[in-house]
């Protein structure tokens, strides 16, 4: 999983990629929890967007975001993390609202599923 944890990495994200390896993606890490919105400008492949709160609990899954679409995809609820993976993978993995993400970027003292 690639990390996008500074403003320049977050602004580029997965733009201009022609493919994404299976079971890979990008985790966007923010310093705060807020309502987020992503778009697909300059993104060449369909993506699933998984929005998660500060504890890593999924608050929204937006499947199959359309390449090049500039329509904002809102988190709906406050989110501190956004995981982008290949379109359709969230469904295959059973990722739905309420699921828990696990990653060292999620502080272990508040993580719903801490890394050990």
Jmol script that loads the backbone (N, CA, C; Angstrom):
load data "model"
ATOM      1  N   UNK A   1       0.845  -1.167   0.000  1.00  0.00           N
ATOM      2  CA  UNK A   1       0.000   0.000   0.000  1.00  0.00           C
ATOM      3  C   UNK A   1       0.896   1.237   0.000  1.00  0.00           C
ATOM      4  N   UNK A   2       0.686   2.092  -0.971  1.00  0.00           N
ATOM      5  CA  UNK A   2       1.412   3.352  -1.016  1.00  0.00           C
ATOM      6  C   UNK A   2       0.748   4.339  -0.061  1.00  0.00           C
ATOM      7  N   UNK A   3       1.543   5.229   0.489  1.00  0.00           N
ATOM      8  CA  UNK A   3       1.021   6.270   1.385  1.00  0.00           C
ATOM      9  C   UNK A   3       1.068   7.622   0.704  1.00  0.00           C
ATOM     10  N   UNK A   4       0.008   8.378   0.912  1.00  0.00           N
ATOM     11  CA  UNK A   4      -0.024   9.784   0.499  1.00  0.00           C
ATOM     12  C   UNK A   4      -0.297  10.560   1.776  1.00  0.00           C
ATOM     13  N   UNK A   5       0.770  11.011   2.435  1.00  0.00           N
ATOM     14  CA  UNK A   5       0.599  11.623   3.754  1.00  0.00           C
ATOM     15  C   UNK A   5       1.115  13.054   3.831  1.00  0.00           C
ATOM     16  N   UNK A   6       1.346  13.661   2.667  1.00  0.00           N
ATOM     17  CA  UNK A   6       1.650  15.094   2.668  1.00  0.00           C
ATOM     18  C   UNK A   6       0.858  15.734   1.523  1.00  0.00           C
ATOM     19  N   UNK A   7       0.710  17.057   1.540  1.00  0.00           N
ATOM     20  CA  UNK A   7      -0.155  17.709   0.550  1.00  0.00           C
ATOM     21  C   UNK A   7       0.193  17.408  -0.906  1.00  0.00           C
ATOM     22  N   UNK A   8       1.467  17.367  -1.254  1.00  0.00           N
ATOM     23  CA  UNK A   8       1.814  17.117  -2.656  1.00  0.00           C
ATOM     24  C   UNK A   8       1.476  15.687  -3.076  1.00  0.00           C
ATOM     25  N   UNK A   9       1.729  14.711  -2.205  1.00  0.00           N
ATOM     26  CA  UNK A   9       1.377  13.323  -2.516  1.00  0.00           C
ATOM     27  C   UNK A   9      -0.138  13.155  -2.621  1.00  0.00           C
ATOM     28  N   UNK A  10      -0.877  13.807  -1.706  1.00  0.00           N
ATOM     29  CA  UNK A  10      -2.337  13.703  -1.735  1.00  0.00           C
ATOM     30  C   UNK A  10      -2.915  14.359  -2.979  1.00  0.00           C
ATOM     31  N   UNK A  11      -2.319  15.454  -3.439  1.00  0.00           N
ATOM     32  CA  UNK A  11      -2.883  16.132  -4.611  1.00  0.00           C
ATOM     33  C   UNK A  11      -2.648  15.324  -5.892  1.00  0.00           C
ATOM     34  N   UNK A  12      -1.577  14.561  -5.954  1.00  0.00           N
ATOM     35  CA  UNK A  12      -1.313  13.740  -7.138  1.00  0.00           C
ATOM     36  C   UNK A  12      -2.027  12.402  -7.061  1.00  0.00           C
ATOM     37  N   UNK A  13      -2.028  11.780  -5.900  1.00  0.00           N
ATOM     38  CA  UNK A  13      -2.725  10.511  -5.728  1.00  0.00           C
ATOM     39  C   UNK A  13      -2.353   9.488  -6.776  1.00  0.00           C
ATOM     40  N   UNK A  14      -3.356   8.879  -7.382  1.00  0.00           N
ATOM     41  CA  UNK A  14      -3.138   7.850  -8.400  1.00  0.00           C
ATOM     42  C   UNK A  14      -3.361   8.382  -9.815  1.00  0.00           C
ATOM     43  N   UNK A  15      -3.264   9.696  -9.976  1.00  0.00           N
ATOM     44  CA  UNK A  15      -3.418  10.286 -11.309  1.00  0.00           C
ATOM     45  C   UNK A  15      -2.367   9.737 -12.269  1.00  0.00           C
ATOM     46  N   UNK A  16      -2.756   9.630 -13.513  1.00  0.00           N
ATOM     47  CA  UNK A  16      -1.893   9.262 -14.637  1.00  0.00           C
ATOM     48  C   UNK A  16      -1.411   7.813 -14.614  1.00  0.00           C
ATOM     49  N   UNK A  17      -1.862   7.015 -13.664  1.00  0.00           N
ATOM     50  CA  UNK A  17      -1.477   5.598 -13.639  1.00  0.00           C
ATOM     51  C   UNK A  17      -2.322   4.836 -14.664  1.00  0.00           C
ATOM     52  N   UNK A  18      -1.683   3.992 -15.425  1.00  0.00           N
ATOM     53  CA  UNK A  18      -2.393   3.204 -16.425  1.00  0.00           C
ATOM     54  C   UNK A  18      -2.862   1.861 -15.883  1.00  0.00           C
ATOM     55  N   UNK A  19      -2.329   1.467 -14.750  1.00  0.00           N
ATOM     56  CA  UNK A  19      -2.745   0.214 -14.124  1.00  0.00           C
ATOM     57  C   UNK A  19      -2.418   0.262 -12.639  1.00  0.00           C
ATOM     58  N   UNK A  20      -3.031  -0.652 -11.921  1.00  0.00           N
ATOM     59  CA  UNK A  20      -2.795  -0.779 -10.487  1.00  0.00           C
ATOM     60  C   UNK A  20      -2.648  -2.266 -10.199  1.00  0.00           C
ATOM     61  N   UNK A  21      -1.564  -2.639  -9.580  1.00  0.00           N
ATOM     62  CA  UNK A  21      -1.318  -4.049  -9.287  1.00  0.00           C
ATOM     63  C   UNK A  21      -2.436  -4.613  -8.400  1.00  0.00           C
ATOM     64  N   UNK A  22      -2.763  -5.890  -8.585  1.00  0.00           N
ATOM     65  CA  UNK A  22      -3.799  -6.493  -7.740  1.00  0.00           C
ATOM     66  C   UNK A  22      -3.437  -6.354  -6.256  1.00  0.00           C
ATOM     67  N   UNK A  23      -4.449  -6.104  -5.447  1.00  0.00           N
ATOM     68  CA  UNK A  23      -4.297  -6.004  -3.989  1.00  0.00           C
ATOM     69  C   UNK A  23      -3.364  -4.870  -3.580  1.00  0.00           C
ATOM     70  N   UNK A  24      -3.291  -3.826  -4.392  1.00  0.00           N
ATOM     71  CA  UNK A  24      -2.498  -2.658  -4.027  1.00  0.00           C
ATOM     72  C   UNK A  24      -3.389  -1.434  -4.085  1.00  0.00           C
ATOM     73  N   UNK A  25      -2.853  -0.315  -3.682  1.00  0.00           N
ATOM     74  CA  UNK A  25      -3.622   0.918  -3.708  1.00  0.00           C
ATOM     75  C   UNK A  25      -2.852   2.023  -3.015  1.00  0.00           C
ATOM     76  N   UNK A  26      -3.591   3.062  -2.634  1.00  0.00           N
ATOM     77  CA  UNK A  26      -2.981   4.209  -1.972  1.00  0.00           C
ATOM     78  C   UNK A  26      -3.848   4.604  -0.786  1.00  0.00           C
ATOM     79  N   UNK A  27      -3.195   4.798   0.356  1.00  0.00           N
ATOM     80  CA  UNK A  27      -3.869   5.261   1.555  1.00  0.00           C
ATOM     81  C   UNK A  27      -3.535   6.733   1.747  1.00  0.00           C
ATOM     82  N   UNK A  28      -4.568   7.569   1.706  1.00  0.00           N
ATOM     83  CA  UNK A  28      -4.422   8.998   1.939  1.00  0.00           C
ATOM     84  C   UNK A  28      -4.593   9.247   3.429  1.00  0.00           C
ATOM     85  N   UNK A  29      -3.594   9.852   4.040  1.00  0.00           N
ATOM     86  CA  UNK A  29      -3.578  10.092   5.480  1.00  0.00           C
ATOM     87  C   UNK A  29      -3.633  11.600   5.713  1.00  0.00           C
ATOM     88  N   UNK A  30      -4.611  12.027   6.494  1.00  0.00           N
ATOM     89  CA  UNK A  30      -4.767  13.445   6.831  1.00  0.00           C
ATOM     90  C   UNK A  30      -4.464  13.650   8.314  1.00  0.00           C
ATOM     91  N   UNK A  31      -4.114  14.880   8.654  1.00  0.00           N
ATOM     92  CA  UNK A  31      -3.795  15.215  10.041  1.00  0.00           C
ATOM     93  C   UNK A  31      -5.045  15.351  10.902  1.00  0.00           C
ATOM     94  N   UNK A  32      -6.185  15.570  10.262  1.00  0.00           N
ATOM     95  CA  UNK A  32      -7.421  15.795  11.009  1.00  0.00           C
ATOM     96  C   UNK A  32      -8.561  15.000  10.381  1.00  0.00           C
ATOM     97  N   UNK A  33      -9.655  14.979  11.100  1.00  0.00           N
ATOM     98  CA  UNK A  33     -10.863  14.333  10.615  1.00  0.00           C
ATOM     99  C   UNK A  33     -11.804  15.418  10.118  1.00  0.00           C
ATOM    100  N   UNK A  34     -12.272  15.277   8.888  1.00  0.00           N
ATOM    101  CA  UNK A  34     -13.169  16.262   8.281  1.00  0.00           C
ATOM    102  C   UNK A  34     -13.947  15.585   7.158  1.00  0.00           C
ATOM    103  N   UNK A  35     -14.969  16.260   6.682  1.00  0.00           N
ATOM    104  CA  UNK A  35     -15.658  15.761   5.491  1.00  0.00           C
ATOM    105  C   UNK A  35     -14.710  15.940   4.311  1.00  0.00           C
ATOM    106  N   UNK A  36     -14.525  14.894   3.559  1.00  0.00           N
ATOM    107  CA  UNK A  36     -13.598  14.892   2.434  1.00  0.00           C
ATOM    108  C   UNK A  36     -14.378  14.700   1.130  1.00  0.00           C
ATOM    109  N   UNK A  37     -13.789  15.127   0.046  1.00  0.00           N
ATOM    110  CA  UNK A  37     -14.345  14.862  -1.278  1.00  0.00           C
ATOM    111  C   UNK A  37     -13.187  14.627  -2.240  1.00  0.00           C
ATOM    112  N   UNK A  38     -13.303  13.584  -3.032  1.00  0.00           N
ATOM    113  CA  UNK A  38     -12.290  13.234  -4.023  1.00  0.00           C
ATOM    114  C   UNK A  38     -12.931  13.293  -5.404  1.00  0.00           C
ATOM    115  N   UNK A  39     -12.098  13.438  -6.430  1.00  0.00           N
ATOM    116  CA  UNK A  39     -12.563  13.374  -7.795  1.00  0.00           C
ATOM    117  C   UNK A  39     -11.593  12.526  -8.583  1.00  0.00           C
ATOM    118  N   UNK A  40     -11.908  12.327  -9.851  1.00  0.00           N
ATOM    119  CA  UNK A  40     -11.119  11.425 -10.676  1.00  0.00           C
ATOM    120  C   UNK A  40     -10.395  12.145 -11.814  1.00  0.00           C
ATOM    121  N   UNK A  41     -10.214  13.465 -11.701  1.00  0.00           N
ATOM    122  CA  UNK A  41      -9.512  14.212 -12.733  1.00  0.00           C
ATOM    123  C   UNK A  41      -8.132  13.588 -12.975  1.00  0.00           C
ATOM    124  N   UNK A  42      -7.814  13.368 -14.223  1.00  0.00           N
ATOM    125  CA  UNK A  42      -6.523  12.801 -14.644  1.00  0.00           C
ATOM    126  C   UNK A  42      -6.272  11.397 -14.108  1.00  0.00           C
ATOM    127  N   UNK A  43      -7.316  10.729 -13.655  1.00  0.00           N
ATOM    128  CA  UNK A  43      -7.187   9.347 -13.192  1.00  0.00           C
ATOM    129  C   UNK A  43      -7.682   8.450 -14.322  1.00  0.00           C
ATOM    130  N   UNK A  44      -6.842   7.526 -14.745  1.00  0.00           N
ATOM    131  CA  UNK A  44      -7.081   6.749 -15.955  1.00  0.00           C
ATOM    132  C   UNK A  44      -7.788   5.421 -15.716  1.00  0.00           C
ATOM    133  N   UNK A  45      -7.860   4.978 -14.474  1.00  0.00           N
ATOM    134  CA  UNK A  45      -8.427   3.661 -14.163  1.00  0.00           C
ATOM    135  C   UNK A  45      -9.564   3.809 -13.148  1.00  0.00           C
ATOM    136  N   UNK A  46     -10.574   2.949 -13.201  1.00  0.00           N
ATOM    137  CA  UNK A  46     -11.648   3.016 -12.203  1.00  0.00           C
ATOM    138  C   UNK A  46     -11.109   2.633 -10.822  1.00  0.00           C
ATOM    139  N   UNK A  47     -11.590   3.333  -9.819  1.00  0.00           N
ATOM    140  CA  UNK A  47     -11.131   3.103  -8.451  1.00  0.00           C
ATOM    141  C   UNK A  47     -12.311   2.974  -7.497  1.00  0.00           C
ATOM    142  N   UNK A  48     -12.125   2.205  -6.440  1.00  0.00           N
ATOM    143  CA  UNK A  48     -13.025   2.228  -5.294  1.00  0.00           C
ATOM    144  C   UNK A  48     -12.413   3.182  -4.279  1.00  0.00           C
ATOM    145  N   UNK A  49     -13.245   4.032  -3.705  1.00  0.00           N
ATOM    146  CA  UNK A  49     -12.798   4.968  -2.673  1.00  0.00           C
ATOM    147  C   UNK A  49     -13.428   4.548  -1.353  1.00  0.00           C
ATOM    148  N   UNK A  50     -12.577   4.284  -0.370  1.00  0.00           N
ATOM    149  CA  UNK A  50     -13.033   3.858   0.946  1.00  0.00           C
ATOM    150  C   UNK A  50     -12.655   4.945   1.941  1.00  0.00           C
ATOM    151  N   UNK A  51     -13.656   5.588   2.523  1.00  0.00           N
ATOM    152  CA  UNK A  51     -13.451   6.666   3.486  1.00  0.00           C
ATOM    153  C   UNK A  51     -13.538   6.079   4.890  1.00  0.00           C
ATOM    154  N   UNK A  52     -12.587   6.432   5.767  1.00  0.00           N
ATOM    155  CA  UNK A  52     -12.557   5.885   7.125  1.00  0.00           C
ATOM    156  C   UNK A  52     -12.302   6.988   8.143  1.00  0.00           C
ATOM    157  N   UNK A  53     -12.853   6.793   9.338  1.00  0.00           N
ATOM    158  CA  UNK A  53     -12.684   7.778  10.409  1.00  0.00           C
ATOM    159  C   UNK A  53     -11.320   7.638  11.076  1.00  0.00           C
ATOM    160  N   UNK A  54     -11.091   8.390  12.136  1.00  0.00           N
ATOM    161  CA  UNK A  54      -9.785   8.417  12.806  1.00  0.00           C
ATOM    162  C   UNK A  54      -9.374   7.063  13.367  1.00  0.00           C
ATOM    163  N   UNK A  55     -10.341   6.213  13.687  1.00  0.00           N
ATOM    164  CA  UNK A  55     -10.049   4.878  14.221  1.00  0.00           C
ATOM    165  C   UNK A  55      -9.881   3.842  13.118  1.00  0.00           C
ATOM    166  N   UNK A  56     -10.071   4.252  11.868  1.00  0.00           N
ATOM    167  CA  UNK A  56      -9.956   3.315  10.757  1.00  0.00           C
ATOM    168  C   UNK A  56     -11.247   2.606  10.417  1.00  0.00           C
ATOM    169  N   UNK A  57     -12.368   3.017  11.010  1.00  0.00           N
ATOM    170  CA  UNK A  57     -13.666   2.422  10.677  1.00  0.00           C
ATOM    171  C   UNK A  57     -14.192   3.034   9.384  1.00  0.00           C
ATOM    172  N   UNK A  58     -14.591   2.193   8.472  1.00  0.00           N
ATOM    173  CA  UNK A  58     -15.095   2.655   7.183  1.00  0.00           C
ATOM    174  C   UNK A  58     -16.439   3.349   7.382  1.00  0.00           C
ATOM    175  N   UNK A  59     -16.522   4.585   6.858  1.00  0.00           N
ATOM    176  CA  UNK A  59     -17.771   5.346   6.938  1.00  0.00           C
ATOM    177  C   UNK A  59     -18.498   5.355   5.602  1.00  0.00           C
ATOM    178  N   UNK A  60     -17.760   5.110   4.504  1.00  0.00           N
ATOM    179  CA  UNK A  60     -18.402   5.077   3.188  1.00  0.00           C
ATOM    180  C   UNK A  60     -17.504   4.360   2.197  1.00  0.00           C
ATOM    181  N   UNK A  61     -18.137   3.604   1.314  1.00  0.00           N
ATOM    182  CA  UNK A  61     -17.439   2.987   0.194  1.00  0.00           C
ATOM    183  C   UNK A  61     -18.099   3.510  -1.084  1.00  0.00           C
ATOM    184  N   UNK A  62     -17.310   4.111  -1.938  1.00  0.00           N
ATOM    185  CA  UNK A  62     -17.797   4.553  -3.250  1.00  0.00           C
ATOM    186  C   UNK A  62     -17.157   3.634  -4.281  1.00  0.00           C
ATOM    187  N   UNK A  63     -17.949   2.738  -4.872  1.00  0.00           N
ATOM    188  CA  UNK A  63     -17.371   1.776  -5.817  1.00  0.00           C
ATOM    189  C   UNK A  63     -17.246   2.344  -7.225  1.00  0.00           C
ATOM    190  N   UNK A  64     -16.237   1.844  -7.929  1.00  0.00           N
ATOM    191  CA  UNK A  64     -16.096   2.072  -9.361  1.00  0.00           C
ATOM    192  C   UNK A  64     -16.183   3.541  -9.783  1.00  0.00           C
ATOM    193  N   UNK A  65     -15.403   4.399  -9.134  1.00  0.00           N
ATOM    194  CA  UNK A  65     -15.350   5.794  -9.557  1.00  0.00           C
ATOM    195  C   UNK A  65     -14.885   5.845 -11.008  1.00  0.00           C
ATOM    196  N   UNK A  66     -15.505   6.715 -11.775  1.00  0.00           N
ATOM    197  CA  UNK A  66     -15.324   6.767 -13.226  1.00  0.00           C
ATOM    198  C   UNK A  66     -14.081   7.586 -13.595  1.00  0.00           C
ATOM    199  N   UNK A  67     -13.177   7.001 -14.399  1.00  0.00           N
ATOM    200  CA  UNK A  67     -11.985   7.744 -14.822  1.00  0.00           C
ATOM    201  C   UNK A  67     -12.342   9.096 -15.432  1.00  0.00           C
ATOM    202  N   UNK A  68     -11.551  10.091 -15.107  1.00  0.00           N
ATOM    203  CA  UNK A  68     -11.651  11.466 -15.617  1.00  0.00           C
ATOM    204  C   UNK A  68     -12.870  12.243 -15.101  1.00  0.00           C
ATOM    205  N   UNK A  69     -13.728  11.636 -14.308  1.00  0.00           N
ATOM    206  CA  UNK A  69     -14.930  12.325 -13.820  1.00  0.00           C
ATOM    207  C   UNK A  69     -14.527  13.367 -12.777  1.00  0.00           C
ATOM    208  N   UNK A  70     -14.927  14.604 -12.998  1.00  0.00           N
ATOM    209  CA  UNK A  70     -14.582  15.680 -12.073  1.00  0.00           C
ATOM    210  C   UNK A  70     -15.682  15.954 -11.055  1.00  0.00           C
ATOM    211  N   UNK A  71     -16.693  15.098 -11.013  1.00  0.00           N
ATOM    212  CA  UNK A  71     -17.745  15.233 -10.015  1.00  0.00           C
ATOM    213  C   UNK A  71     -17.183  14.836  -8.655  1.00  0.00           C
ATOM    214  N   UNK A  72     -17.299  15.686  -7.636  1.00  0.00           N
ATOM    215  CA  UNK A  72     -16.782  15.318  -6.313  1.00  0.00           C
ATOM    216  C   UNK A  72     -17.500  14.094  -5.741  1.00  0.00           C
ATOM    217  N   UNK A  73     -16.708  13.229  -5.125  1.00  0.00           N
ATOM    218  CA  UNK A  73     -17.236  12.067  -4.396  1.00  0.00           C
ATOM    219  C   UNK A  73     -17.054  12.384  -2.913  1.00  0.00           C
ATOM    220  N   UNK A  74     -18.152  12.721  -2.211  1.00  0.00           N
ATOM    221  CA  UNK A  74     -18.029  13.123  -0.808  1.00  0.00           C
ATOM    222  C   UNK A  74     -17.963  11.925   0.139  1.00  0.00           C
ATOM    223  N   UNK A  75     -17.306  12.151   1.271  1.00  0.00           N
ATOM    224  CA  UNK A  75     -17.209  11.105   2.290  1.00  0.00           C
ATOM    225  C   UNK A  75     -18.530  10.900   3.027  1.00  0.00           C
ATOM    226  N   UNK A  76     -19.376  11.915   3.021  1.00  0.00           N
ATOM    227  CA  UNK A  76     -20.651  11.816   3.723  1.00  0.00           C
ATOM    228  C   UNK A  76     -20.520  12.077   5.207  1.00  0.00           C
ATOM    229  N   UNK A  77     -19.531  11.488   5.820  1.00  0.00           N
ATOM    230  CA  UNK A  77     -19.239  11.667   7.239  1.00  0.00           C
ATOM    231  C   UNK A  77     -17.772  12.070   7.368  1.00  0.00           C
ATOM    232  N   UNK A  78     -17.387  12.607   8.517  1.00  0.00           N
ATOM    233  CA  UNK A  78     -15.977  12.955   8.694  1.00  0.00           C
ATOM    234  C   UNK A  78     -15.061  11.743   8.497  1.00  0.00           C
ATOM    235  N   UNK A  79     -13.955  11.980   7.809  1.00  0.00           N
ATOM    236  CA  UNK A  79     -12.984  10.913   7.532  1.00  0.00           C
ATOM    237  C   UNK A  79     -11.573  11.468   7.697  1.00  0.00           C
ATOM    238  N   UNK A  80     -10.680  10.618   8.173  1.00  0.00           N
ATOM    239  CA  UNK A  80      -9.270  10.987   8.289  1.00  0.00           C
ATOM    240  C   UNK A  80      -8.410  10.205   7.299  1.00  0.00           C
ATOM    241  N   UNK A  81      -8.962   9.107   6.795  1.00  0.00           N
ATOM    242  CA  UNK A  81      -8.232   8.248   5.870  1.00  0.00           C
ATOM    243  C   UNK A  81      -9.115   7.962   4.658  1.00  0.00           C
ATOM    244  N   UNK A  82      -8.476   7.889   3.491  1.00  0.00           N
ATOM    245  CA  UNK A  82      -9.173   7.485   2.275  1.00  0.00           C
ATOM    246  C   UNK A  82      -8.281   6.458   1.587  1.00  0.00           C
ATOM    247  N   UNK A  83      -8.846   5.311   1.333  1.00  0.00           N
ATOM    248  CA  UNK A  83      -8.130   4.238   0.660  1.00  0.00           C
ATOM    249  C   UNK A  83      -8.656   4.130  -0.761  1.00  0.00           C
ATOM    250  N   UNK A  84      -7.762   4.215  -1.730  1.00  0.00           N
ATOM    251  CA  UNK A  84      -8.139   4.009  -3.126  1.00  0.00           C
ATOM    252  C   UNK A  84      -7.535   2.688  -3.583  1.00  0.00           C
ATOM    253  N   UNK A  85      -8.419   1.844  -4.134  1.00  0.00           N
ATOM    254  CA  UNK A  85      -8.007   0.539  -4.643  1.00  0.00           C
ATOM    255  C   UNK A  85      -8.670   0.336  -6.005  1.00  0.00           C
ATOM    256  N   UNK A  86      -8.272  -0.690  -6.698  1.00  0.00           N
ATOM    257  CA  UNK A  86      -8.822  -0.966  -8.024  1.00  0.00           C
ATOM    258  C   UNK A  86     -10.342  -1.098  -7.958  1.00  0.00           C
ATOM    259  N   UNK A  87     -10.997  -0.553  -8.977  1.00  0.00           N
ATOM    260  CA  UNK A  87     -12.451  -0.623  -9.032  1.00  0.00           C
ATOM    261  C   UNK A  87     -12.959  -2.052  -8.940  1.00  0.00           C
ATOM    262  N   UNK A  88     -13.917  -2.281  -8.055  1.00  0.00           N
ATOM    263  CA  UNK A  88     -14.500  -3.604  -7.864  1.00  0.00           C
ATOM    264  C   UNK A  88     -13.865  -4.413  -6.754  1.00  0.00           C
ATOM    265  N   UNK A  89     -12.674  -4.026  -6.302  1.00  0.00           N
ATOM    266  CA  UNK A  89     -11.973  -4.802  -5.275  1.00  0.00           C
ATOM    267  C   UNK A  89     -12.669  -4.721  -3.918  1.00  0.00           C
ATOM    268  N   UNK A  90     -13.240  -3.569  -3.585  1.00  0.00           N
ATOM    269  CA  UNK A  90     -13.923  -3.439  -2.294  1.00  0.00           C
ATOM    270  C   UNK A  90     -15.048  -4.466  -2.162  1.00  0.00           C
ATOM    271  N   UNK A  91     -15.810  -4.623  -3.220  1.00  0.00           N
ATOM    272  CA  UNK A  91     -16.899  -5.610  -3.187  1.00  0.00           C
ATOM    273  C   UNK A  91     -16.354  -7.021  -3.057  1.00  0.00           C
ATOM    274  N   UNK A  92     -15.306  -7.337  -3.819  1.00  0.00           N
ATOM    275  CA  UNK A  92     -14.714  -8.681  -3.747  1.00  0.00           C
ATOM    276  C   UNK A  92     -14.162  -8.981  -2.352  1.00  0.00           C
ATOM    277  N   UNK A  93     -13.662  -7.928  -1.658  1.00  0.00           N
ATOM    278  CA  UNK A  93     -13.109  -8.112  -0.316  1.00  0.00           C
ATOM    279  C   UNK A  93     -14.162  -7.985   0.783  1.00  0.00           C
ATOM    280  N   UNK A  94     -15.369  -7.579   0.410  1.00  0.00           N
ATOM    281  CA  UNK A  94     -16.426  -7.403   1.405  1.00  0.00           C
ATOM    282  C   UNK A  94     -16.285  -6.133   2.228  1.00  0.00           C
ATOM    283  N   UNK A  95     -15.600  -5.130   1.683  1.00  0.00           N
ATOM    284  CA  UNK A  95     -15.437  -3.866   2.412  1.00  0.00           C
ATOM    285  C   UNK A  95     -16.725  -3.057   2.324  1.00  0.00           C
ATOM    286  N   UNK A  96     -17.310  -2.786   3.479  1.00  0.00           N
ATOM    287  CA  UNK A  96     -18.551  -2.021   3.582  1.00  0.00           C
ATOM    288  C   UNK A  96     -18.428  -1.072   4.766  1.00  0.00           C
ATOM    289  N   UNK A  97     -19.362  -0.134   4.870  1.00  0.00           N
ATOM    290  CA  UNK A  97     -19.383   0.758   6.035  1.00  0.00           C
ATOM    291  C   UNK A  97     -19.394  -0.089   7.303  1.00  0.00           C
ATOM    292  N   UNK A  98     -18.576   0.300   8.262  1.00  0.00           N
ATOM    293  CA  UNK A  98     -18.440  -0.445   9.511  1.00  0.00           C
ATOM    294  C   UNK A  98     -17.223  -1.362   9.543  1.00  0.00           C
ATOM    295  N   UNK A  99     -16.682  -1.708   8.377  1.00  0.00           N
ATOM    296  CA  UNK A  99     -15.466  -2.529   8.341  1.00  0.00           C
ATOM    297  C   UNK A  99     -14.323  -1.726   8.982  1.00  0.00           C
ATOM    298  N   UNK A 100     -13.288  -2.408   9.397  1.00  0.00           N
ATOM    299  CA  UNK A 100     -12.159  -1.757  10.064  1.00  0.00           C
ATOM    300  C   UNK A 100     -10.885  -1.939   9.253  1.00  0.00           C
ATOM    301  N   UNK A 101     -10.227  -0.810   8.968  1.00  0.00           N
ATOM    302  CA  UNK A 101      -8.945  -0.843   8.274  1.00  0.00           C
ATOM    303  C   UNK A 101      -7.830  -0.993   9.300  1.00  0.00           C
ATOM    304  N   UNK A 102      -6.771  -1.643   8.897  1.00  0.00           N
ATOM    305  CA  UNK A 102      -5.617  -1.823   9.770  1.00  0.00           C
ATOM    306  C   UNK A 102      -4.374  -1.379   9.024  1.00  0.00           C
ATOM    307  N   UNK A 103      -3.676  -0.399   9.607  1.00  0.00           N
ATOM    308  CA  UNK A 103      -2.448   0.106   8.987  1.00  0.00           C
ATOM    309  C   UNK A 103      -1.654   0.862  10.051  1.00  0.00           C
ATOM    310  N   UNK A 104      -0.317   0.814   9.998  1.00  0.00           N
ATOM    311  CA  UNK A 104       0.492   1.542  10.983  1.00  0.00           C
ATOM    312  C   UNK A 104       0.238   3.055  11.011  1.00  0.00           C
ATOM    313  N   UNK A 105      -0.314   3.624   9.933  1.00  0.00           N
ATOM    314  CA  UNK A 105      -0.603   5.062   9.918  1.00  0.00           C
ATOM    315  C   UNK A 105      -1.781   5.426  10.823  1.00  0.00           C
ATOM    316  N   UNK A 106      -2.581   4.437  11.205  1.00  0.00           N
ATOM    317  CA  UNK A 106      -3.705   4.671  12.107  1.00  0.00           C
ATOM    318  C   UNK A 106      -3.175   4.514  13.529  1.00  0.00           C
ATOM    319  N   UNK A 107      -3.203   5.578  14.329  1.00  0.00           N
ATOM    320  CA  UNK A 107      -2.615   5.508  15.674  1.00  0.00           C
ATOM    321  C   UNK A 107      -3.179   4.343  16.495  1.00  0.00           C
ATOM    322  N   UNK A 108      -2.293   3.514  17.023  1.00  0.00           N
ATOM    323  CA  UNK A 108      -2.723   2.292  17.713  1.00  0.00           C
ATOM    324  C   UNK A 108      -3.549   2.568  18.964  1.00  0.00           C
ATOM    325  N   UNK A 109      -3.376   3.740  19.581  1.00  0.00           N
ATOM    326  CA  UNK A 109      -4.137   4.017  20.799  1.00  0.00           C
ATOM    327  C   UNK A 109      -5.616   4.309  20.532  1.00  0.00           C
ATOM    328  N   UNK A 110      -5.970   4.602  19.265  1.00  0.00           N
ATOM    329  CA  UNK A 110      -7.377   4.836  18.939  1.00  0.00           C
ATOM    330  C   UNK A 110      -7.878   3.909  17.829  1.00  0.00           C
ATOM    331  N   UNK A 111      -7.007   3.125  17.264  1.00  0.00           N
ATOM    332  CA  UNK A 111      -7.380   2.271  16.129  1.00  0.00           C
ATOM    333  C   UNK A 111      -8.428   1.240  16.548  1.00  0.00           C
ATOM    334  N   UNK A 112      -9.427   1.072  15.689  1.00  0.00           N
ATOM    335  CA  UNK A 112     -10.427   0.031  15.911  1.00  0.00           C
ATOM    336  C   UNK A 112      -9.783  -1.353  15.823  1.00  0.00           C
ATOM    337  N   UNK A 113      -8.762  -1.479  14.975  1.00  0.00           N
ATOM    338  CA  UNK A 113      -8.031  -2.741  14.792  1.00  0.00           C
ATOM    339  C   UNK A 113      -6.552  -2.393  14.732  1.00  0.00           C
ATOM    340  N   UNK A 114      -5.911  -2.241  15.922  1.00  0.00           N
ATOM    341  CA  UNK A 114      -4.512  -1.780  15.951  1.00  0.00           C
ATOM    342  C   UNK A 114      -3.525  -2.785  15.360  1.00  0.00           C
ATOM    343  N   UNK A 115      -2.471  -2.250  14.784  1.00  0.00           N
ATOM    344  CA  UNK A 115      -1.352  -3.081  14.335  1.00  0.00           C
ATOM    345  C   UNK A 115      -0.533  -3.463  15.553  1.00  0.00           C
ATOM    346  N   UNK A 116       0.040  -4.623  15.521  1.00  0.00           N
ATOM    347  CA  UNK A 116       0.839  -5.064  16.655  1.00  0.00           C
ATOM    348  C   UNK A 116       2.297  -5.134  16.302  1.00  0.00           C
TER     349      UNK A 116
END
end "model"
wireframe off; spacefill off
backbone 0.3
color backbone group
